[in-house]
């Protein structure tokens, strides 16, 4: 399954299994762990240990996530956005300005490589050694790439009860982000149908 850094970043807000919402980036330590698990999908590669996650970096990352989730909410229209923050989304102009400012902090150049006997290739190269700047810029850049790419039209907010995740449809009829959400949604629909049937019977009996 293809991985999208921007989508994984946005879905660090998720349901807690009890009707509430939990944050996978609640502490600097949690941020460091999340980055370490995804170091292989950063481009250019990120030195996670050198980012020195602290409260200041965490605050910057979380503020960027607010912008990303606001832009994702726009991307899924006319479908519903994630209910986790639908009532307090950043205005579009502010979200785009925040994202673009983060991207601009790390100028990227292309380095040409052409080994003997092989075709030429170009790899991205950062102009800064500050891993904290590179982290925030990479998260923003991945969002820009996703929103301007072909998969944006397949972005959805899961509509299963209690779920607040965004996901990329694997096929055109996919409604939920994972099988457990599909099972929960079907169970909820079945319950609603049964309740309607019982209500109809009770109404007929009273008439």
Buried (B, 14 or more C-beta within 10 A) or exposed (E): EEEBBBBBBBBBBBBEEEEEBBBBBEEBEBBBBBBEEBEEBBBEBBEBEEBEBEEEBBEBBBEBBBBBBBBBBEBBEEEEBBBBBEEEBBEEEEBBEBBEBBBEBBEBEEEEEEEEEEEEEEEEEBEEEBBBBBBBBBBBBBBBBBBEEEBBEBBBBBBBBBBBBBBBBEEEEBEBBEEEBBEBBEEEEEEEEEEEEEEEEEEEEEE
